[in-house]
Amino acid sequence: MGKTVQLRTYTVRDGLLDEWVQRWREEVVPLRLALGFTIGGAWVDRDRNQFLWLISYEGSESFTARNALYWASPARKAMNLDPDDYLLRTEERTVEEHF
């Protein structure tokens, strides 16, 4: 499979942006990296209460299959992190790298 890159934009509940970023950095990122994903960067837009990040995967299986492995993993379940507790809206765009 080729490399798949997603730009993800999350609109976070009022007052929870910093907590979300901390949990994402401390819990989500290490597991994503351990499963072969690459994090291309992450940004906070405080005016819109949004968190944006780039995630990619390049391997023998599809991004979708690898993402399903992430969600089904015991480590993910042990996080006790329900995105709905933090996020009002999520948008995932698969994008092509040109530069």
Residue pairs with C-beta under 8 A, 6 or more apart in sequence:
1 58
1 59
1 60
1 61
1 62
1 63
2 58
3 56
3 57
3 58
3 97
4 56
4 57
4 58
4 62
4 63
4 94
5 40
5 54
5 55
5 56
5 94
5 95
5 96
5 97
6 54
6 55
6 56
6 63
6 92
6 93
6 94
6 95
7 52
7 53
7 54
7 92
7 93
7 95
8 52
8 53
8 54
8 55
8 90
8 91
8 92
8 93
9 50
9 51
9 52
9 90
9 91
9 93
10 20
10 50
10 51
10 52
10 83
10 86
10 87
10 89
10 90
10 91
11 48
11 49
11 50
11 87
11 88
11 89
11 90
12 20
12 49
12 50
12 51
12 86
12 87
12 88
13 49
13 85
13 86
13 87
13 88
14 49
16 86
17 44
17 46
17 49
17 51
19 86
20 51
20 86
20 87
21 42
21 44
21 51
23 79
23 81
23 86
24 42
24 51
24 53
25 42
27 79
27 81
28 79
28 81
29 39
31 70
31 73
31 75
31 76
31 79
32 39
32 55
32 70
33 39
34 75
35 66
35 69
35 70
35 73
36 57
36 59
36 66
37 55
37 56
37 57
37 66
37 70
38 55
38 56
38 57
38 58
39 53
39 54
39 55
40 53
40 54
40 55
40 56
41 53
41 54
42 51
42 52
42 53
42 54
43 51
43 52
43 53
44 50
44 51
44 52
45 51
45 52
57 63
57 66
57 67
59 66
63 94
70 76
83 90
